[in-house]
Amino acid sequence: MTDGAAAKELEGRVALVTGAGRLRGIGRAAAVALARLGADVAVSGTGRDPATFPDDEKAVGWMDVDSVVEQIRAEGRRGLALRFDVADREQTEAAVERIVGELGRIDILINNAAIARGEDRTPVQDLDPDLFQRVVDVKVRGTFLCTQAVIRHVYAQGEGGKIVNIASVAGKRGSPNTLAYNAANFAMVGMTQSMAREFGPHGVNVNCVCPGAVATSRMDDVSPDNRPRRERPGDPVSRWGSDDEVGDFVAYLCTEAASWIHGQSINQDGGAIMEH
């Protein structure tokens, strides 16, 4: 999917991948996969400096967006490291303007930003309203603001584009003690359908990927008792997925071969959820 004749399919295209500052993460994997297909890629994170991380955070795979840019450049593409809060409108608009100014255009948006999981796993009666709001702000408001800022340029360019929203199987099936996470991810599925109906006539392809349990460093933030079992005996494919598997699929959705896949929220979960 990312080699041979197709390796430069996205030549001349520019992508933004949010939430791409982890060593083991879907954002990093998607950014590198897009670069392999020929895209220049801007990646965003929250701006924390790895030098200030406690040793335990370094151990679970935190990484600065500058290092992701190094991986993009190793693929022979231009990379741009950005640090901004996707839930802040001024910061988001300024970041997109910088992408257009430095890389010349923007064609692809991967909405992947989310807060670290773990502390939001709590019974409803104990859930901090401010934490609930932050989960929703980053995932839902952030997706809205990034999409709003990018779509203006895509429309002005008049050459179509691609948007891939990263949700979760938690956007398809509710579970106890994850109210904020479920709410944000169910919203992503609905937003994808709305965007697809609105943007499709303008040549903008919109889809959503709903991964199951993926072995990223984000899962390391979840306490052991709350992590999905690494072996999944109830699933047809009884293992966790990898960030590269999801990243490659996200990049595929940005190719011409996937242009008739539109408005879909696709489970990538080893068959854990098949009903919808």
C-alpha positions as CSV (number, residue, x, y, z in Angstrom):
1,M,0.0,0.0,0.0
2,T,2.9,2.4,0.6
3,D,5.5,1.2,-1.9
4,G,6.0,0.5,-5.6
5,A,4.1,2.6,-8.2
6,A,1.7,4.0,-5.6
7,A,4.5,5.5,-3.5
8,K,4.1,9.0,-4.9
9,E,0.4,9.1,-5.3
10,L,0.1,12.0,-2.9
11,E,2.9,14.0,-4.4
12,G,2.1,17.7,-4.2
13,R,-0.4,17.2,-1.5
14,V,0.0,18.7,2.0
15,A,-1.5,17.1,5.1
16,L,-2.1,18.1,8.7
17,V,-2.1,15.3,11.4
18,T,-3.2,16.4,14.8
19,G,-2.2,14.6,18.0
20,A,1.0,13.2,16.5
21,G,3.5,13.6,19.3
22,R,3.9,10.0,20.5
23,L,6.6,7.5,19.7
24,R,3.9,4.8,19.5
25,G,0.8,6.5,18.3
26,I,-1.7,6.6,15.5
27,G,-0.9,10.2,14.6
28,R,2.8,9.5,14.2
29,A,2.1,6.4,12.1
30,A,-0.4,8.2,9.9
31,A,2.0,11.1,9.3
32,V,4.8,8.8,8.2
33,A,2.5,6.7,6.0
34,L,1.3,9.8,4.3
35,A,4.9,10.9,3.7
36,R,5.6,7.5,2.2
37,L,2.8,8.2,-0.3
38,G,4.4,11.5,-1.2
39,A,2.6,14.0,0.9
40,D,4.3,16.8,2.8
41,V,3.1,16.6,6.4
42,A,2.5,19.1,9.2
43,V,2.1,17.4,12.6
44,S,0.8,19.0,15.8
45,G,1.1,18.3,19.5
46,T,0.4,20.2,22.7
47,G,3.9,21.6,22.9
48,R,5.3,19.8,26.0
49,D,9.0,19.5,26.0
50,P,10.2,15.8,26.4
51,A,13.2,17.1,28.4
52,T,10.7,18.0,31.2
53,F,8.9,14.7,31.3
54,P,9.3,12.5,34.3
55,D,11.2,9.3,33.7
56,D,8.0,7.2,33.9
57,E,6.4,9.2,31.0
58,K,9.6,8.9,28.9
59,A,9.4,5.1,29.5
60,V,5.9,4.8,28.0
61,G,6.8,6.4,24.7
62,W,6.3,10.2,24.8
63,M,8.1,11.9,21.9
64,D,8.2,15.5,20.6
65,V,6.7,16.4,17.3
66,D,10.1,17.4,16.1
67,S,11.1,13.7,16.1
68,V,8.0,12.9,14.0
69,V,9.1,15.5,11.5
70,E,12.5,13.8,11.3
71,Q,10.8,10.6,10.3
72,I,8.8,12.5,7.7
73,R,11.9,14.0,6.3
74,A,13.6,10.6,6.2
75,E,10.9,9.7,3.7
76,G,12.1,12.6,1.5
77,R,9.2,14.8,2.3
78,R,8.8,18.2,3.9
79,G,7.7,18.2,7.5
80,L,6.5,21.0,9.8
81,A,6.2,20.7,13.6
82,L,3.4,22.7,15.2
83,R,2.4,23.1,18.9
84,F,-1.1,24.4,19.5
85,D,-4.2,23.6,21.4
86,V,-6.8,22.3,18.8
87,A,-9.6,23.5,21.1
88,D,-8.4,27.1,20.8
89,R,-9.8,28.8,17.7
90,E,-7.1,31.5,17.3
91,Q,-4.3,29.0,17.8
92,T,-5.8,26.6,15.3
93,E,-6.4,29.2,12.6
94,A,-2.9,30.5,13.1
95,A,-1.5,27.0,12.7
96,V,-3.4,26.3,9.5
97,E,-2.3,29.7,8.1
98,R,1.3,28.8,8.9
99,I,1.0,25.5,7.0
100,V,-0.3,27.3,4.0
101,G,2.4,29.9,4.2
102,E,5.3,27.5,4.6
103,L,4.1,24.4,2.7
104,G,2.0,26.2,0.1
105,R,-1.4,24.6,0.5
106,I,-3.4,22.1,2.5
107,D,-5.3,19.2,1.1
108,I,-5.6,16.5,3.8
109,L,-6.7,16.7,7.5
110,I,-6.4,13.9,10.0
111,N,-8.3,14.8,13.1
112,N,-6.5,12.6,15.7
113,A,-6.0,14.9,18.8
114,A,-7.4,13.6,22.1
115,I,-6.4,13.9,25.7
116,A,-4.6,11.0,27.4
117,R,-6.9,8.3,28.6
118,G,-7.0,7.1,32.1
119,E,-8.2,9.6,34.6
120,D,-11.5,10.0,32.6
121,R,-12.3,6.3,33.3
122,T,-14.5,6.8,36.3
123,P,-18.2,6.3,37.4
124,V,-20.5,9.1,36.3
125,Q,-21.1,10.2,39.9
126,D,-17.4,10.8,40.3
127,L,-16.6,12.3,37.0
128,D,-15.2,15.8,37.2
129,P,-17.3,18.1,35.0
130,D,-14.2,20.0,33.9
131,L,-12.5,16.8,32.8
132,F,-15.7,15.8,30.9
133,Q,-15.6,19.2,29.2
134,R,-11.9,18.9,28.3
135,V,-12.3,15.5,26.8
136,V,-15.1,16.8,24.6
137,D,-13.3,20.1,23.8
138,V,-10.2,18.4,22.5
139,K,-11.9,15.7,20.5
140,V,-15.1,17.4,19.3
141,R,-14.4,21.1,19.4
142,G,-10.9,20.5,18.2
143,T,-12.2,18.5,15.2
144,F,-14.7,21.2,14.4
145,L,-12.1,24.0,14.6
146,C,-9.4,22.2,12.6
147,T,-12.0,21.2,10.0
148,Q,-13.4,24.8,9.8
149,A,-9.9,26.3,9.4
150,V,-8.8,23.7,6.7
151,I,-11.9,23.5,4.6
152,R,-11.8,27.2,3.7
153,H,-8.4,26.6,2.0
154,V,-9.5,23.4,0.4
155,Y,-12.5,25.1,-1.1
156,A,-10.4,28.0,-2.3
157,Q,-7.9,25.7,-3.9
158,G,-10.8,24.0,-5.8
159,E,-9.0,20.6,-6.1
160,G,-10.9,18.6,-3.5
161,G,-9.4,17.0,-0.5
162,K,-9.5,14.4,2.2
163,I,-10.6,14.4,5.8
164,V,-10.2,11.4,8.1
165,N,-11.5,11.6,11.6
166,I,-10.0,9.2,14.2
167,A,-12.6,8.0,16.7
168,S,-12.8,4.6,18.4
169,V,-15.0,1.6,18.7
170,A,-16.1,3.6,21.8
171,G,-18.0,5.6,19.2
172,K,-20.0,2.5,18.3
173,R,-20.7,0.9,21.6
174,G,-21.0,2.3,25.1
175,S,-19.3,0.9,28.1
176,P,-19.4,1.7,31.9
177,N,-17.2,4.3,33.4
178,T,-16.2,5.9,30.1
179,L,-19.0,8.5,29.7
180,A,-16.8,11.4,28.4
181,Y,-14.8,9.1,26.0
182,N,-18.0,7.6,24.6
183,A,-19.7,10.9,24.2
184,A,-16.7,12.4,22.3
185,N,-16.4,9.4,20.0
186,F,-20.1,9.0,19.2
187,A,-20.0,12.7,18.3
188,M,-17.1,12.0,15.9
189,V,-19.2,9.4,14.0
190,G,-22.1,11.9,13.6
191,M,-19.8,14.8,12.6
192,T,-18.3,12.6,10.0
193,Q,-21.7,11.9,8.4
194,S,-22.6,15.6,8.5
195,M,-19.2,16.6,6.9
196,A,-19.5,14.0,4.3
197,R,-22.9,15.2,3.1
198,E,-21.8,18.8,3.1
199,F,-18.3,18.5,1.7
200,G,-18.8,15.6,-0.7
201,P,-20.3,17.7,-3.5
202,H,-17.2,19.9,-3.3
203,G,-14.9,17.0,-4.0
204,V,-13.9,16.5,-0.3
205,N,-13.8,12.9,0.8
206,V,-14.6,12.4,4.5
207,N,-14.4,9.2,6.6
208,C,-13.8,8.1,10.1
209,V,-11.7,5.3,11.5
210,C,-12.8,3.6,14.7
211,P,-9.9,1.5,16.1
212,G,-10.3,-1.0,18.8
213,A,-7.5,-1.8,21.3
214,V,-4.2,-0.5,19.7
215,A,-0.8,-0.9,21.4
216,T,0.0,2.8,21.5
217,S,1.6,4.7,24.4
218,R,-1.8,6.3,25.0
219,M,-2.9,2.9,26.3
220,D,0.0,3.0,28.7
221,D,-1.7,5.9,30.4
222,V,-4.6,3.7,31.4
223,S,-4.2,1.9,34.7
224,P,-3.6,-1.9,34.3
225,D,-6.9,-2.8,35.8
226,N,-8.7,-0.7,33.2
227,R,-6.8,-1.7,30.1
228,P,-8.4,-4.0,27.5
229,R,-7.0,-7.4,27.7
230,R,-3.9,-7.7,25.4
231,E,-5.2,-11.1,24.4
232,R,-8.8,-10.8,23.1
233,P,-10.3,-14.3,23.2
234,G,-13.8,-13.0,22.5
235,D,-12.7,-11.4,19.2
236,P,-12.1,-13.3,15.9
237,V,-8.6,-11.8,15.7
238,S,-7.5,-12.1,19.3
239,R,-4.8,-9.5,19.6
240,W,-4.3,-5.8,19.8
241,G,-3.7,-3.8,16.7
242,S,-0.5,-1.7,16.0
243,D,-0.3,2.0,15.3
244,D,1.3,1.2,11.9
245,E,-1.7,-0.9,10.9
246,V,-4.1,2.0,11.7
247,G,-1.8,4.6,10.2
248,D,-1.4,2.8,6.9
249,F,-5.2,2.4,6.7
250,V,-5.7,6.1,7.4
251,A,-3.2,7.0,4.6
252,Y,-5.1,4.6,2.3
253,L,-8.3,6.5,2.8
254,C,-6.5,9.6,1.5
255,T,-5.8,7.9,-1.9
256,E,-7.8,7.9,-5.1
257,A,-8.5,4.2,-4.6
258,A,-10.6,5.0,-1.6
259,S,-12.5,7.9,-3.2
260,W,-15.8,6.1,-3.3
261,I,-15.6,5.2,0.4
262,H,-17.4,8.3,1.8
263,G,-19.1,9.2,5.1
264,Q,-18.2,5.8,6.7
265,S,-17.0,5.1,10.2
266,I,-15.0,2.0,9.7
267,N,-14.2,-0.3,12.6
268,Q,-10.6,-1.5,12.7
269,D,-10.7,-3.8,15.6
270,G,-10.0,-7.4,14.8
271,G,-13.8,-8.1,14.5
272,A,-14.7,-6.9,18.0
273,I,-17.7,-5.0,16.6
274,M,-19.4,-6.1,13.4
275,E,-23.0,-5.0,13.9
276,H,-22.5,-1.4,12.8
